[in-house]
Amino acid sequence: MTLRRRIVPYLLLGPGTIWLLLFFVVPLFYMAELSLRSGTFGNYEFTWHWANYSEALDLYDTQLVRSFLYAGVATLIALLIAYPLAYTIAFKAGRWRNALLFAVVAPFFTTYLIRTIAWETILSDDSPVTKVLHAIGLAPSGHVLATGGAVIAGLTYNFLPFMILPIYASLERIDVRLIEAARDLYSSAAQAFWRVTLPLSAPGVIAGTLLTFIPAAGDYVNAQFLGGAGNQMIGNVIQALYLSQSNYPSAAALSFVLMALIMVAVVIYIRFAGSEALMGEESR
Amino acid sequence: MSGESRGTRAWRWLREHAVNMVAGLVVLYLLIPIAVILLFSFNDPQGRYNYTWVGFTLDHWAHAFSRPELTEALLTSLKLALLATLISTAIGTIMALALVRHNFRGRRLANFLIVIPMATPEVVMGAALLSFFLIYNAPPLGFETLLIAHVMFCISFVVVVVRSRLIGFDRSLEEAAKDLGASPFQTFRLVTLPLIMPGIFGGAMLAFALSIDDFVISNFNSGTTVTFPLYIFGAAQRGIPVEVNVIAMILFGTTVAAMGFATWQQARAEKMASVRPDQEAAPVSLGTAAAT
């Protein structure tokens, strides 16, 4: 019985673990092997060819930097506009709460590509939105499509629900009495927000920024449809190298560089944000 | 109050409602593209490009399935999403059961294995899997490789959803079933399973939505098989037919209906879980039981 009891969890975990090991972990090793091959298409040979990495970095450093820049700006904008909405849903919406939550997840119910193509329509040269942006001086050339701004707008839009939902979840868990206590102890509304509400919602903010930044940094759909030749991101390069140029070693090397850089960024961010959240806990 | 000037009052009103107004604008931002997709499903474009508004027509709704390639791509997507959902929900549910109900060595490692695919950019996952299929040289790129990929990226999400449902589970209900002479299997089938069903259904819905919408990973591993998103990507260069918008809206409506059903089922399960004797709740649940 005890032996059976000890085996049960492994039996339950077995199929999923095997699937994830075989089709997620093992492929990463295959990609590592591929990234160290050299030669020409058709007969790439494994030769510990580390130069693939330095060559890829030399050739595509602009796209790499651009990806992190676009993803960073999109994450920041998403945070700034997601927080007020999450706050309203959590504290002020009342009976509108479910309707607003529905509006947040509604974009997920339409296909990602069609959503992005809808932005192509919205931002096209003779659309009302573009004309308004032109009139108020935000689009001096009269074009919005094929600019970095359009790509960032698309990234912000497509990953915004990933920002709103975690922030909402952490705001909703806050014990309102803590905020009331701060007010009773003569803090202003702003002070109560900065010193009680915001620190308590930090886990949601951290989760939301990660869930937005990681897919945005690797995305190539927005740059493909909303950007021009000068706005291509690293995802576009990886996709083109793999699927149209069949330059697998360089593409594999670039994928690893992207993954490594994202991991470094995430670790630094969690260190920084983690200590910030901790300070919030202390000041409470 | 009467001493305040009009300007002060306006300023105060603005300060009180500023957050709500920003929230309203964000909701608008979220919904505008959906409105555009709906509007352009009624468009009657002259050329191949459905980017500018020409005139209203119901033709494309009446002939939503008139393009064989598009219909075939949609059917492939539905078949793929159904299979991926079935497999990943079964695998993910038992994984969640193991993680919540059992203490065992290697649990943290298992948790790590489940979280890491969700923190990896899709392009890296797609590229790695393609590298694997290229070097390993089997199976050939197509429906099978798509199914393998879709199950892979759905598992983690199913585990997370089902696990959250299991954590809030009241185990005294299972103990009661055992006390009343139910075998472990009967307890699982008659008590545990119905109570965690909303979680399983939620996980399955998420898996289905992720699978039917996936473009990036499919783009890498599809070979010549065409799914609905891949069809759109291919059609984008030569102009996307209006029928794509119509089908997108049909999918949208179906998902909304499914979500309504899930919410209803959740409410029902909560009612089931609240049958335990409770001085205040008892008359209420009796009343609702009589009403239905």
Boltz contact constraints between the chains, C-beta under 6 A:
constraints:
  - contact:
      token1: [A, 9]
      token2: [B, 98]
      max_distance: 6.0
  - contact:
      token1: [A, 9]
      token2: [B, 102]
      max_distance: 6.0
  - contact:
      token1: [A, 9]
      token2: [B, 104]
      max_distance: 6.0
  - contact:
      token1: [A, 12]
      token2: [B, 94]
      max_distance: 6.0
  - contact:
      token1: [A, 12]
      token2: [B, 97]
      max_distance: 6.0
  - contact:
      token1: [A, 12]
      token2: [B, 98]
      max_distance: 6.0
  - contact:
      token1: [A, 13]
      token2: [B, 95]
      max_distance: 6.0
  - contact:
      token1: [A, 13]
      token2: [B, 98]
      max_distance: 6.0
  - contact:
      token1: [A, 13]
      token2: [B, 110]
      max_distance: 6.0
  - contact:
      token1: [A, 15]
      token2: [B, 91]
      max_distance: 6.0
  - contact:
      token1: [A, 16]
      token2: [B, 91]
      max_distance: 6.0
  - contact:
      token1: [A, 16]
      token2: [B, 95]
      max_distance: 6.0
  - contact:
      token1: [A, 16]
      token2: [B, 155]
      max_distance: 6.0
  - contact:
      token1: [A, 20]
      token2: [B, 113]
      max_distance: 6.0
  - contact:
      token1: [A, 23]
      token2: [B, 148]
      max_distance: 6.0
  - contact:
      token1: [A, 23]
      token2: [B, 152]
      max_distance: 6.0
  - contact:
      token1: [A, 24]
      token2: [B, 117]
      max_distance: 6.0
  - contact:
      token1: [A, 24]
      token2: [B, 152]
      max_distance: 6.0
  - contact:
      token1: [A, 27]
      token2: [B, 128]
      max_distance: 6.0
  - contact:
      token1: [A, 27]
      token2: [B, 129]
      max_distance: 6.0
  - contact:
      token1: [A, 27]
      token2: [B, 132]
      max_distance: 6.0
  - contact:
      token1: [A, 28]
      token2: [B, 128]
      max_distance: 6.0
  - contact:
      token1: [A, 30]
      token2: [B, 131]
      max_distance: 6.0
  - contact:
      token1: [A, 30]
      token2: [B, 132]
      max_distance: 6.0
  - contact:
      token1: [A, 30]
      token2: [B, 135]
      max_distance: 6.0
  - contact:
      token1: [A, 31]
      token2: [B, 128]
      max_distance: 6.0
  - contact:
      token1: [A, 31]
      token2: [B, 131]
      max_distance: 6.0
  - contact:
      token1: [A, 34]
      token2: [B, 131]
      max_distance: 6.0
  - contact:
      token1: [A, 81]
      token2: [B, 26]
      max_distance: 6.0
  - contact:
      token1: [A, 84]
      token2: [B, 19]
      max_distance: 6.0
  - contact:
      token1: [A, 84]
      token2: [B, 22]
      max_distance: 6.0
  - contact:
      token1: [A, 84]
      token2: [B, 23]
      max_distance: 6.0
  - contact:
      token1: [A, 85]
      token2: [B, 23]
      max_distance: 6.0
  - contact:
      token1: [A, 85]
      token2: [B, 26]
      max_distance: 6.0
  - contact:
      token1: [A, 88]
      token2: [B, 19]
      max_distance: 6.0
  - contact:
      token1: [A, 88]
      token2: [B, 20]
      max_distance: 6.0
  - contact:
      token1: [A, 88]
      token2: [B, 23]
      max_distance: 6.0
  - contact:
      token1: [A, 103]
      token2: [B, 27]
      max_distance: 6.0
  - contact:
      token1: [A, 103]
      token2: [B, 30]
      max_distance: 6.0
  - contact:
      token1: [A, 103]
      token2: [B, 31]
      max_distance: 6.0
  - contact:
      token1: [A, 107]
      token2: [B, 30]
      max_distance: 6.0
  - contact:
      token1: [A, 109]
      token2: [B, 252]
      max_distance: 6.0
  - contact:
      token1: [A, 109]
      token2: [B, 255]
      max_distance: 6.0
  - contact:
      token1: [A, 110]
      token2: [B, 34]
      max_distance: 6.0
  - contact:
      token1: [A, 110]
      token2: [B, 248]
      max_distance: 6.0
  - contact:
      token1: [A, 110]
      token2: [B, 252]
      max_distance: 6.0
  - contact:
      token1: [A, 111]
      token2: [B, 213]
      max_distance: 6.0
  - contact:
      token1: [A, 111]
      token2: [B, 229]
      max_distance: 6.0
  - contact:
      token1: [A, 111]
      token2: [B, 248]
      max_distance: 6.0
  - contact:
      token1: [A, 112]
      token2: [B, 213]
      max_distance: 6.0
  - contact:
      token1: [A, 112]
      token2: [B, 215]
      max_distance: 6.0
  - contact:
      token1: [A, 113]
      token2: [B, 215]
      max_distance: 6.0
  - contact:
      token1: [A, 113]
      token2: [B, 229]
      max_distance: 6.0
  - contact:
      token1: [A, 113]
      token2: [B, 232]
      max_distance: 6.0
  - contact:
      token1: [A, 114]
      token2: [B, 37]
      max_distance: 6.0
  - contact:
      token1: [A, 114]
      token2: [B, 248]
      max_distance: 6.0
  - contact:
      token1: [A, 115]
      token2: [B, 33]
      max_distance: 6.0
  - contact:
      token1: [A, 118]
      token2: [B, 33]
      max_distance: 6.0
  - contact:
      token1: [A, 118]
      token2: [B, 36]
      max_distance: 6.0
  - contact:
      token1: [A, 118]
      token2: [B, 37]
      max_distance: 6.0
  - contact:
      token1: [A, 121]
      token2: [B, 36]
      max_distance: 6.0
  - contact:
      token1: [A, 121]
      token2: [B, 51]
      max_distance: 6.0
  - contact:
      token1: [A, 122]
      token2: [B, 36]
      max_distance: 6.0
  - contact:
      token1: [A, 124]
      token2: [B, 51]
      max_distance: 6.0
  - contact:
      token1: [A, 214]
      token2: [B, 119]
      max_distance: 6.0
  - contact:
      token1: [A, 214]
      token2: [B, 121]
      max_distance: 6.0
  - contact:
      token1: [A, 218]
      token2: [B, 121]
      max_distance: 6.0
  - contact:
      token1: [A, 218]
      token2: [B, 123]
      max_distance: 6.0
  - contact:
      token1: [A, 235]
      token2: [B, 123]
      max_distance: 6.0
  - contact:
      token1: [A, 238]
      token2: [B, 123]
      max_distance: 6.0
  - contact:
      token1: [A, 238]
      token2: [B, 127]
      max_distance: 6.0
  - contact:
      token1: [A, 242]
      token2: [B, 127]
      max_distance: 6.0
  - contact:
      token1: [A, 252]
      token2: [B, 131]
      max_distance: 6.0
  - contact:
      token1: [A, 255]
      token2: [B, 124]
      max_distance: 6.0
  - contact:
      token1: [A, 255]
      token2: [B, 127]
      max_distance: 6.0
  - contact:
      token1: [A, 259]
      token2: [B, 124]
      max_distance: 6.0
